[in-house]
Amino acid sequence: MYSNTQTKPFQYEIAPTFPVQGNLSNSYQDLVAHLITHNIHSIDGFVGVNWDTIIPNLEQEFEKQGAAARFIAMDAALKSESAIQDIVSPYLGGNDPLFGKKAGIQLMEYFDTKKLTDFQTILANSNSKQGEYTIFYGPGASLVDTSSQLMFIDLPKNVLIQRMRAGEALNLGCSTQTNQKETYKRYYFVDWEILNRHKRSILSRVEILADQQSSHNLPWITGKDLQDTLQAMAQNYFRVRPTFEPGVWGGQWMKEHLTGIDQDVKNYAWSFEMIVPENGILLEADGHILEISFDQLMFQESANVLGHAQQRFDVEFPIRFNFLDTFDGGNLSIQCHPSPAYAKAEFGENFTQDESYYIVDRKEDAQVYLGFQQTIDADKFRSALEESFHSGIAMDIEQYVQKFESKKHQLYLIPHGTVHSSGVNNLVLEISATPYNYTFKMYDWVRPDLDGKPRPLNIDRAFANLNFSRKGDVVKNTLLSQPSEKVLDAQTTRIHLPTHEDHFYDVFRYEFDQDVSIETQGQCHIMMLVEGEAIELKTANGMKRVFHYAETFAVPAAAGSYTLRNLGNGKAKVIQSFVKESKC
């Protein structure tokens, strides 16, 4: 059992892998042989891939194997940068520094039709010549030949962001970078939308998939082995590779507790335990590791992963888990999130950012800000916020917003429109609907961001969404989850932590000494060990995996059933979340 004063690091796997059902290779020699054998002339890929490290190695290997290879970059067939800017600008939110709208553009719209036709002619002529091998490479390469097998080179989104911050990655169709926030906004609302949609459309044709996050090697897998691996994953379990980010309010809990985490960073504000639009999944075989983006699992296996919920969410994974660390850090901003209608109209999101805070650990003085004071006056609140923003003078936020003592294992409910914040000295497990970018900050304690510049506030957007009926005793009665217990047997209790009616997901906690068997009942279960040392998962299909304290994992609907066995000395406590049946 981990107490509030736990200070020693514990086992936490920052690079979890899933066993490949087949083989992985890291050989350019075998890769080129496979390209030739399968007559592949298109190497498509994600934005941010460093082709300059790949193409020379391929050229060298083709030469060794006696083939004269000609590589043609898809950049040469793009429309002009100004024409592409005209296409994407309606989705970039104008002067808004943070928000745009998810683009409904197809990748084909980036390309000049005549130039694509010329490429198709080059390919046809190349195929008729002996000893000449032409390969088109870059995002959209599969558009040259829309029916043949292809290779796809992927790049984890957190690696893309690292390259962007280092000035090594640009937006699709851009030759320069304006600023990092604008580049990220365009990634999120435009590039990722277009390229994920494109990837889904070509996935059945992918004969080779490679991972280019390393400049030294290029691990790859065949399409057949990838399909078999994703199928096994969708019938057993998965855990994504977590990623970590510092922030102005970030704390020290993760630095002090999670083994293997970078200690040179000033703090960690977030851990993306399972924020699947950005997380990837690591595959392993014979000492080789390859990372795929999570969406590939959903593109192939969404019905097996989501079960009953697939009809509502299609290939979008609906629930996220992430940590918010304020231990010896600062308060989060006073904030709220958009209504479903607002999220759809303004940002193109199919569902909104309904959240909850589960307190995994805390110090004795920790607090949670939640809901308004009974006496709230919306006009006075707005005036105070704007005066503080313009004057740079702190305001007494507790005149307007309620504050509750943070309690370990308590669930605080934050449906859309609810004013809220985590105070200092909490480790929050944020259980939420998947969208994660739509935080409307109203008050940020008059502090600069990590870059020394003021953090942008979103007072107008907040006031278009705030629910002022969530005040006084209404907050205590409806937003502090009231647990109910059910004893399953002599050593197992299931605690229901009911969510708000606006939440489409539910939350339970299993507490057990030895083991517990659970039926998926047609739902994907997202879980974390929130007290205890380690548990062993065994699925009905016979796969086993050990998960440690604070690690997030999921059991897909198609697994049917599974058993969790406690490997520690004290009682194990496991949080479980899934989509409510009534909302599917």
C-alpha positions as CSV (number, residue, x, y, z in Angstrom):
1,M,0.0,0.0,0.0
2,Y,1.2,3.5,-0.9
3,S,0.6,6.2,1.7
4,N,0.4,9.9,1.3
5,T,4.0,10.2,2.4
6,Q,5.3,7.6,0.0
7,T,8.6,9.0,-1.4
8,K,10.6,6.1,-2.8
9,P,10.5,5.3,-6.5
10,F,8.6,2.2,-7.6
11,Q,8.5,0.0,-10.6
12,Y,6.9,1.8,-13.5
13,E,7.5,0.8,-17.1
14,I,7.8,3.8,-19.4
15,A,8.2,1.7,-22.6
16,P,5.7,-1.2,-22.4
17,T,5.6,-3.5,-25.3
18,F,3.2,-6.0,-26.9
19,P,4.6,-9.2,-28.5
20,V,4.5,-9.3,-32.3
21,Q,2.6,-12.2,-33.8
22,G,5.3,-12.7,-36.4
23,N,8.5,-10.9,-37.0
24,L,10.1,-7.5,-36.9
25,S,13.2,-6.5,-39.0
26,N,15.7,-3.8,-38.8
27,S,17.5,-4.7,-42.0
28,Y,17.7,-2.4,-45.0
29,Q,18.9,-5.4,-47.0
30,D,15.8,-7.4,-46.2
31,L,13.6,-4.3,-46.7
32,V,14.8,-3.6,-50.2
33,A,14.5,-7.2,-51.1
34,H,10.9,-7.1,-49.9
35,L,10.2,-4.0,-51.8
36,I,11.5,-5.5,-55.0
37,T,9.8,-8.9,-54.5
38,H,6.4,-7.2,-53.9
39,N,6.9,-4.6,-56.7
40,I,6.3,-1.7,-54.3
41,H,6.8,1.8,-55.9
42,S,5.1,4.0,-53.2
43,I,6.6,4.8,-49.8
44,D,3.9,6.9,-48.1
45,G,4.4,8.4,-44.7
46,F,3.4,10.8,-41.9
47,V,4.4,14.5,-41.6
48,G,7.7,15.0,-39.9
49,V,9.4,11.8,-41.2
50,N,13.1,12.6,-41.9
51,W,13.4,11.3,-45.5
52,D,17.0,12.5,-45.7
53,T,18.1,9.7,-43.3
54,I,16.1,7.0,-45.2
55,I,16.5,7.6,-48.9
56,P,20.3,7.5,-49.0
57,N,20.2,4.1,-47.2
58,L,17.7,2.8,-49.6
59,E,19.6,4.0,-52.6
60,Q,22.8,2.4,-51.3
61,E,21.0,-0.9,-50.8
62,F,19.2,-0.9,-54.1
63,E,22.7,-0.4,-55.8
64,K,24.1,-3.4,-53.8
65,Q,21.2,-5.5,-55.1
66,G,21.8,-4.5,-58.7
67,A,18.9,-2.2,-59.2
68,A,19.0,1.3,-60.5
69,A,16.6,3.1,-58.2
70,R,15.1,6.5,-58.9
71,F,13.5,8.2,-56.0
72,I,10.9,11.0,-56.6
73,A,9.7,13.2,-53.7
74,M,5.9,13.9,-53.6
75,D,6.7,17.5,-52.6
76,A,7.3,18.1,-56.3
77,A,3.6,17.5,-57.0
78,L,2.2,19.7,-54.3
79,K,0.2,22.8,-55.1
80,S,1.9,26.1,-54.3
81,E,2.3,26.9,-50.6
82,S,-0.1,29.9,-51.0
83,A,-2.8,27.6,-52.6
84,I,-2.4,25.1,-49.7
85,Q,-2.7,28.0,-47.2
86,D,-6.0,29.0,-48.8
87,I,-7.3,25.5,-48.4
88,V,-6.4,25.1,-44.8
89,S,-6.9,28.7,-43.5
90,P,-10.7,28.2,-42.7
91,Y,-9.7,25.6,-40.1
92,L,-6.9,27.6,-38.3
93,G,-9.1,29.8,-36.1
94,G,-7.9,33.1,-37.4
95,N,-6.0,35.0,-34.7
96,D,-7.0,32.5,-32.0
97,P,-3.6,31.3,-30.6
98,L,-4.9,27.9,-29.5
99,F,-8.0,26.8,-31.3
100,G,-9.0,25.9,-34.8
101,K,-11.6,23.5,-36.3
102,K,-10.9,19.9,-37.3
103,A,-10.4,19.9,-41.1
104,G,-12.6,17.9,-43.4
105,I,-9.9,18.1,-46.2
106,Q,-8.7,15.1,-48.2
107,L,-5.0,14.8,-48.8
108,M,-5.6,14.8,-52.6
109,E,-6.6,18.4,-52.3
110,Y,-2.9,19.3,-51.5
111,F,-1.7,18.0,-54.9
112,D,-1.7,19.5,-58.4
113,T,-3.8,17.1,-60.6
114,K,-1.6,17.5,-63.7
115,K,1.6,16.9,-61.7
116,L,0.1,13.7,-60.2
117,T,-0.9,12.6,-63.7
118,D,2.7,13.2,-64.9
119,F,3.9,11.1,-62.0
120,Q,1.6,8.3,-63.0
121,T,3.1,8.5,-66.6
122,I,6.6,8.3,-65.2
123,L,5.7,5.2,-63.1
124,A,4.0,3.5,-66.1
125,N,7.1,4.1,-68.3
126,S,9.4,3.0,-65.6
127,N,7.6,-0.3,-65.2
128,S,8.2,-1.0,-68.9
129,K,12.0,-0.5,-68.7
130,Q,14.3,-3.3,-67.6
131,G,16.6,-2.5,-64.6
132,E,15.0,0.8,-63.6
133,Y,13.1,0.9,-60.4
134,T,11.1,4.1,-59.6
135,I,9.9,4.9,-56.1
136,F,7.7,7.9,-55.1
137,Y,8.1,8.9,-51.5
138,G,6.5,11.2,-48.9
139,P,3.0,11.9,-47.7
140,G,0.6,11.1,-50.4
141,A,2.9,8.7,-52.4
142,S,0.1,6.1,-52.5
143,L,-2.0,8.5,-54.6
144,V,0.3,7.9,-57.6
145,D,-0.9,4.3,-57.8
146,T,-4.2,3.9,-56.0
147,S,-4.5,0.1,-56.1
148,S,-1.1,-1.5,-55.5
149,Q,0.7,-2.5,-52.3
150,L,2.8,0.2,-50.6
151,M,5.1,0.9,-47.7
152,F,4.1,3.4,-45.0
153,I,6.6,5.1,-42.6
154,D,5.0,6.3,-39.4
155,L,6.2,8.7,-36.8
156,P,5.0,9.0,-33.1
157,K,3.3,12.3,-32.5
158,N,5.4,13.1,-29.5
159,V,8.5,12.6,-31.6
160,L,7.0,14.9,-34.2
161,I,6.4,17.5,-31.6
162,Q,10.0,17.2,-30.4
163,R,11.3,17.6,-33.9
164,M,9.0,20.6,-34.4
165,R,10.4,22.2,-31.2
166,A,13.9,21.7,-32.5
167,G,13.0,23.3,-35.8
168,E,13.4,19.9,-37.6
169,A,9.7,19.4,-38.6
170,L,7.2,21.6,-40.5
171,N,3.5,21.5,-41.2
172,L,2.4,19.5,-44.3
173,G,3.0,21.7,-47.4
174,C,5.0,24.4,-45.5
175,S,8.6,25.4,-46.1
176,T,9.0,27.5,-43.0
177,Q,7.7,27.5,-39.4
178,T,6.0,30.6,-38.0
179,N,5.9,29.8,-34.3
180,Q,5.5,26.6,-32.3
181,K,2.0,27.2,-31.0
182,E,0.7,27.9,-34.6
183,T,2.6,24.8,-35.9
184,Y,1.1,22.6,-33.2
185,K,-2.4,24.0,-33.8
186,R,-2.1,23.2,-37.5
187,Y,-0.9,19.7,-36.7
188,Y,-3.8,19.1,-34.4
189,F,-6.6,20.6,-36.4
190,V,-5.4,20.0,-40.0
191,D,-2.3,17.7,-40.6
192,W,-3.3,15.0,-38.2
193,E,-6.9,14.9,-39.3
194,I,-5.9,14.7,-43.0
195,L,-3.1,12.2,-42.6
196,N,-5.0,9.9,-40.2
197,R,-7.9,9.8,-42.6
198,H,-5.5,9.1,-45.4
199,K,-3.8,6.3,-43.4
200,R,-7.1,4.7,-42.7
201,S,-8.0,4.7,-46.4
202,I,-4.8,2.9,-47.4
203,L,-4.1,0.6,-44.4
204,S,-5.4,-2.5,-46.2
205,R,-2.8,-1.9,-48.9
206,V,0.2,-1.5,-46.6
207,E,2.6,-4.4,-47.2
208,I,5.4,-2.8,-45.1
209,L,5.0,-0.5,-42.1
210,A,8.1,1.2,-40.6
211,D,8.8,3.5,-37.6
212,Q,11.2,6.4,-38.3
213,Q,11.7,7.9,-34.8
214,S,15.4,6.9,-34.8
215,S,18.0,8.3,-37.2
216,H,20.1,5.2,-36.9
217,N,17.7,2.4,-37.8
218,L,14.3,1.7,-39.4
219,P,12.4,-1.1,-37.8
220,W,9.6,-2.5,-40.0
221,I,6.9,-5.2,-40.1
222,T,4.9,-6.8,-42.8
223,G,1.3,-5.9,-43.2
224,K,0.2,-9.5,-42.5
225,D,2.2,-9.6,-39.2
226,L,0.9,-6.2,-38.2
227,Q,-2.7,-7.3,-38.8
228,D,-2.2,-10.5,-36.8
229,T,-0.7,-8.5,-33.9
230,L,-3.5,-5.9,-33.9
231,Q,-6.0,-8.8,-33.9
232,A,-4.3,-10.4,-30.9
233,M,-4.2,-7.1,-29.1
234,A,-7.9,-6.4,-29.7
235,Q,-8.8,-9.8,-28.0
236,N,-6.5,-9.5,-25.0
237,Y,-5.1,-6.2,-23.7
238,F,-3.0,-3.1,-24.6
239,R,-1.0,-0.4,-22.9
240,V,0.2,2.6,-24.7
241,R,3.6,4.3,-24.3
242,P,3.1,7.1,-21.8
243,T,4.6,10.5,-22.5
244,F,5.4,13.3,-20.1
245,E,5.2,17.1,-20.4
246,P,6.4,19.9,-18.1
247,G,4.1,22.9,-17.3
248,V,4.1,26.1,-15.4
249,W,2.1,24.5,-12.6
250,G,3.9,21.1,-12.8
251,G,5.0,19.1,-9.8
252,Q,7.6,16.7,-8.5
253,W,5.6,13.5,-7.8
254,M,6.3,11.8,-11.1
255,K,10.0,12.8,-11.0
256,E,10.4,11.3,-7.6
257,H,8.3,8.1,-8.1
258,L,8.4,6.9,-11.7
259,T,11.5,4.8,-12.6
260,G,13.2,5.7,-15.8
261,I,11.8,9.2,-16.2
262,D,14.1,12.0,-17.3
263,Q,15.3,13.8,-14.2
264,D,16.7,16.8,-16.0
265,V,13.3,18.3,-16.6
266,K,12.3,21.0,-14.1
267,N,8.9,19.4,-13.4
268,Y,6.2,17.3,-14.9
269,A,2.7,18.7,-15.2
270,W,1.1,15.9,-17.4
271,S,1.6,12.2,-18.0
272,F,-0.3,11.1,-21.1
273,E,-1.1,7.7,-19.7
274,M,-3.7,7.0,-22.4
275,I,-4.5,10.0,-24.6
276,V,-4.8,8.0,-27.7
277,P,-4.8,10.8,-30.4
278,E,-1.1,11.3,-29.4
279,N,0.0,8.0,-27.8
280,G,1.6,5.1,-29.6
281,I,1.9,1.4,-29.0
282,L,5.2,-0.4,-28.9
283,L,5.6,-3.8,-30.6
284,E,8.5,-6.1,-29.8
285,A,10.0,-9.2,-31.3
286,D,13.6,-10.6,-31.1
287,G,14.9,-7.5,-29.4
288,H,13.5,-5.2,-32.0
289,I,10.9,-2.6,-31.1
290,L,8.6,-0.7,-33.5
291,E,6.0,1.9,-32.5
292,I,2.7,2.3,-34.2
293,S,0.2,5.0,-33.7
294,F,-2.8,4.0,-31.6
295,D,-5.2,4.8,-34.4
296,Q,-4.0,1.8,-36.5
297,L,-5.5,-0.5,-33.8
298,M,-8.8,1.4,-34.1
299,F,-8.8,1.5,-37.9
300,Q,-8.6,-2.3,-38.0
301,E,-10.1,-3.5,-34.8
302,S,-12.6,-0.8,-33.5
303,A,-15.5,-3.3,-33.2
304,N,-13.4,-5.7,-31.2
305,V,-11.9,-2.9,-29.0
306,L,-15.1,-0.9,-28.3
307,G,-17.8,-3.6,-28.5
308,H,-21.2,-2.0,-28.0
309,A,-19.7,1.5,-28.0
310,Q,-18.3,1.2,-31.5
311,Q,-21.6,2.1,-33.1
312,R,-21.4,5.5,-31.4
313,F,-17.7,6.3,-31.6
314,D,-16.6,4.5,-34.8
315,V,-12.8,4.5,-34.8
316,E,-12.5,7.2,-32.1
317,F,-11.4,5.9,-28.7
318,P,-13.7,7.6,-26.2
319,I,-11.9,7.6,-22.8
320,R,-8.6,9.0,-21.7
321,F,-6.5,8.6,-18.5
322,N,-3.8,11.1,-17.7
323,F,-2.0,12.4,-14.6
324,L,-2.0,16.0,-13.4
325,D,0.9,16.5,-11.0
326,T,0.9,19.6,-8.7
327,F,3.1,18.1,-5.9
328,D,5.2,21.1,-4.7
329,G,4.0,22.8,-7.9
330,G,1.2,25.3,-8.5
331,N,-2.6,25.5,-8.9
332,L,-4.0,24.7,-12.3
333,S,-5.8,27.6,-14.0
334,I,-9.4,28.3,-13.1
335,Q,-11.1,26.8,-16.2
336,C,-14.0,25.1,-17.8
337,H,-14.7,23.0,-20.9
338,P,-17.2,23.3,-23.9
339,S,-20.7,22.0,-24.2
340,P,-21.2,19.2,-26.8
341,A,-22.9,21.6,-29.2
342,Y,-20.2,24.2,-28.8
343,A,-17.4,21.6,-29.3
344,K,-19.1,20.4,-32.5
345,A,-19.8,23.8,-34.0
346,E,-16.6,25.6,-33.0
347,F,-14.0,22.8,-33.2
348,G,-15.6,19.9,-35.2
349,E,-15.3,17.5,-32.3
350,N,-17.9,14.7,-32.1
351,F,-18.0,14.8,-28.3
352,T,-16.8,17.1,-25.7
353,Q,-14.3,17.2,-22.8
354,D,-16.3,15.9,-19.9
355,E,-13.8,15.2,-17.1
356,S,-13.4,13.9,-13.6
357,Y,-10.6,14.1,-11.0
358,Y,-9.6,10.9,-9.2
359,I,-7.2,11.6,-6.4
360,V,-4.4,9.0,-6.4
361,D,-2.1,10.8,-3.9
362,R,-2.1,14.1,-2.0
363,K,-0.4,16.1,0.7
364,E,-2.4,17.2,3.8
365,D,-3.1,20.7,2.5
366,A,-4.3,19.7,-1.0
367,Q,-7.6,21.2,-2.3
368,V,-9.8,21.0,-5.4
369,Y,-11.6,24.0,-6.8
370,L,-15.1,23.0,-8.0
371,G,-18.3,24.9,-8.8
372,F,-19.4,28.4,-7.9
373,Q,-20.2,29.9,-4.5
374,Q,-23.9,30.1,-3.8
375,T,-23.8,33.9,-4.1
376,I,-22.1,34.0,-7.6
377,D,-22.9,37.0,-9.8
378,A,-21.8,36.2,-13.4
379,D,-21.3,39.9,-14.3
380,K,-19.2,40.6,-11.2
381,F,-17.2,37.4,-11.7
382,R,-16.4,38.4,-15.3
383,S,-15.5,42.0,-14.4
384,A,-13.1,40.7,-11.7
385,L,-11.5,38.3,-14.1
386,E,-11.0,40.9,-16.8
387,E,-9.6,43.5,-14.3
388,S,-7.1,41.0,-13.0
389,F,-6.0,40.1,-16.5
390,H,-5.5,43.7,-17.6
391,S,-3.9,44.9,-14.3
392,G,-1.8,41.9,-13.6
393,I,-3.0,42.0,-10.0
394,A,-4.2,38.7,-8.3
395,M,-7.8,38.3,-7.4
396,D,-9.5,36.5,-4.6
397,I,-10.9,33.6,-6.6
398,E,-12.5,32.0,-3.5
399,Q,-15.1,34.8,-3.5
400,Y,-16.5,33.1,-6.6
401,V,-15.4,29.5,-6.7
402,Q,-15.8,26.8,-4.1
403,K,-12.8,24.9,-2.7
404,F,-13.0,21.4,-1.3
405,E,-10.5,19.3,0.7
406,S,-8.8,16.8,-1.6
407,K,-9.4,13.3,-0.4
408,K,-7.5,10.2,-1.6
409,H,-9.6,7.9,-3.8
410,Q,-12.4,10.5,-4.0
411,L,-13.8,11.2,-7.5
412,Y,-14.7,14.8,-8.3
413,L,-17.1,15.2,-11.3
414,I,-16.4,17.9,-13.9
415,P,-19.1,17.8,-16.6
416,H,-18.8,20.4,-19.4
417,G,-19.4,24.0,-18.2
418,T,-18.2,23.4,-14.7
419,V,-15.7,25.8,-13.2
420,H,-12.8,23.9,-11.7
421,S,-9.1,23.5,-10.9
422,S,-6.7,21.2,-9.1
423,G,-4.9,22.9,-6.2
424,V,-1.3,22.4,-5.2
425,N,-0.1,19.0,-3.9
426,N,-2.4,16.6,-5.7
427,L,-1.6,13.7,-8.0
428,V,-4.8,13.6,-10.1
429,L,-5.8,10.8,-12.3
430,E,-7.9,12.6,-14.8
431,I,-10.6,10.3,-16.2
432,S,-12.2,12.0,-19.1
433,A,-13.7,11.9,-22.5
434,T,-10.9,11.7,-25.0
435,P,-10.7,15.4,-26.3
436,Y,-8.0,17.1,-24.3
437,N,-7.2,20.5,-25.9
438,Y,-10.3,22.5,-25.0
439,T,-9.5,24.1,-21.7
440,F,-10.9,27.6,-21.4
441,K,-8.8,29.4,-18.8
442,M,-10.3,32.3,-17.0
443,Y,-7.8,32.9,-14.3
444,D,-4.2,31.8,-14.1
445,W,-2.9,33.2,-10.9
446,V,-1.2,36.1,-12.8
447,R,1.8,34.0,-13.8
448,P,3.8,33.7,-17.0
449,D,4.2,30.5,-19.0
450,L,7.4,28.5,-19.2
451,D,8.6,30.7,-22.0
452,G,8.1,33.8,-19.8
453,K,5.2,35.1,-21.8
454,P,1.6,35.5,-20.4
455,R,-0.5,32.4,-20.8
456,P,-3.5,33.2,-23.1
457,L,-6.9,33.3,-21.3
458,N,-10.2,32.3,-22.9
459,I,-12.7,34.4,-20.9
460,D,-15.1,34.9,-23.8
461,R,-15.2,31.2,-24.7
462,A,-15.6,30.3,-21.0
463,F,-18.6,32.5,-20.5
464,A,-20.2,31.0,-23.6
465,N,-20.1,27.6,-21.8
466,L,-20.1,28.2,-18.0
467,N,-23.0,26.6,-16.1
468,F,-23.8,29.0,-13.3
469,S,-26.4,26.6,-11.8
470,R,-23.6,24.5,-10.4
471,K,-23.2,26.4,-7.2
472,G,-23.5,26.1,-3.5
473,D,-24.9,22.8,-2.2
474,V,-25.7,21.7,-5.8
475,V,-22.0,21.1,-6.2
476,K,-21.7,19.0,-3.0
477,N,-24.8,17.0,-3.9
478,T,-24.1,16.4,-7.6
479,L,-20.3,16.8,-8.3
480,L,-18.8,14.8,-5.4
481,S,-19.3,11.2,-6.4
482,Q,-21.0,9.2,-3.7
483,P,-19.5,5.7,-3.6
484,S,-21.6,2.6,-3.1
485,E,-20.1,-0.8,-2.2
486,K,-21.0,-4.3,-3.2
487,V,-19.2,-7.3,-1.6
488,L,-18.4,-9.9,-4.3
489,D,-16.8,-12.5,-2.0
490,A,-14.8,-12.7,1.2
491,Q,-11.8,-10.9,-0.3
492,T,-13.3,-8.7,-3.0
493,T,-15.4,-5.5,-3.0
494,R,-16.6,-3.5,-6.0
495,I,-17.1,0.2,-5.4
496,H,-19.3,2.2,-7.8
497,L,-18.1,5.8,-8.1
498,P,-21.1,7.2,-10.0
499,T,-20.5,9.9,-12.6
500,H,-22.7,12.8,-13.6
501,E,-25.6,12.3,-16.0
502,D,-23.6,14.3,-18.6
503,H,-20.7,11.8,-18.5
504,F,-21.0,9.0,-21.0
505,Y,-18.5,6.9,-19.0
506,D,-18.8,5.2,-15.6
507,V,-16.2,4.5,-13.0
508,F,-15.7,1.6,-10.6
509,R,-13.0,0.5,-8.2
510,Y,-12.2,-3.1,-7.4
511,E,-10.5,-3.9,-4.0
512,F,-9.2,-7.4,-3.5
513,D,-6.7,-9.4,-1.5
514,Q,-6.0,-12.3,-3.9
515,D,-7.8,-12.0,-7.3
516,V,-11.0,-11.0,-9.1
517,S,-12.6,-12.3,-12.3
518,I,-14.4,-9.7,-14.5
519,E,-16.6,-9.9,-17.6
520,T,-16.2,-7.2,-20.2
521,Q,-19.9,-7.4,-21.1
522,G,-19.2,-6.0,-24.5
523,Q,-17.3,-2.9,-23.3
524,C,-13.7,-1.9,-23.3
525,H,-12.3,-1.5,-19.8
526,I,-9.6,1.1,-19.1
527,M,-7.9,0.5,-15.8
528,M,-5.1,1.6,-13.4
529,L,-3.7,0.1,-10.2
530,V,-4.2,3.0,-7.8
531,E,-3.1,1.2,-4.6
532,G,-0.9,-1.9,-4.3
533,E,2.4,-3.0,-5.8
534,A,1.5,-5.0,-8.9
535,I,-1.2,-7.2,-10.5
536,E,-1.2,-9.9,-13.1
537,L,-3.8,-9.8,-15.9
538,K,-4.8,-13.1,-17.4
539,T,-7.3,-12.9,-20.3
540,A,-9.7,-15.6,-21.3
541,N,-7.5,-16.2,-24.4
542,G,-4.6,-17.1,-22.2
543,M,-2.3,-14.0,-22.4
544,K,-0.7,-12.7,-19.3
545,R,0.8,-9.4,-18.3
546,V,2.0,-7.8,-15.1
547,F,1.0,-4.1,-14.4
548,H,2.5,-2.0,-11.7
549,Y,1.2,0.8,-9.5
550,A,0.1,3.8,-11.5
551,E,0.3,2.0,-14.9
552,T,-2.7,2.4,-17.2
553,F,-3.9,-0.5,-19.4
554,A,-7.1,-1.6,-21.2
555,V,-8.9,-4.9,-21.9
556,P,-10.9,-4.7,-25.1
557,A,-14.5,-5.8,-25.3
558,A,-13.7,-8.8,-27.4
559,A,-11.5,-10.3,-24.6
560,G,-14.8,-11.4,-23.0
561,S,-13.4,-12.0,-19.6
562,Y,-10.2,-11.7,-17.5
563,T,-8.7,-12.2,-14.1
564,L,-6.6,-9.8,-12.0
565,R,-4.3,-11.4,-9.5
566,N,-2.8,-9.3,-6.7
567,L,1.0,-9.7,-6.6
568,G,1.6,-7.4,-3.6
569,N,1.3,-7.8,0.1
570,G,-1.5,-5.4,0.8
571,K,-4.9,-5.0,-0.8
572,A,-5.0,-4.1,-4.5
573,K,-7.2,-1.3,-5.7
574,V,-7.9,-1.0,-9.4
575,I,-9.9,1.8,-11.0
576,Q,-12.0,0.8,-14.0
577,S,-13.8,3.0,-16.5
578,F,-16.0,2.2,-19.5
579,V,-18.8,3.6,-21.7
580,K,-22.2,3.6,-20.1
581,E,-24.6,1.2,-21.9
582,S,-27.4,3.8,-22.0
583,K,-25.2,6.3,-23.9
584,C,-24.1,3.9,-26.7
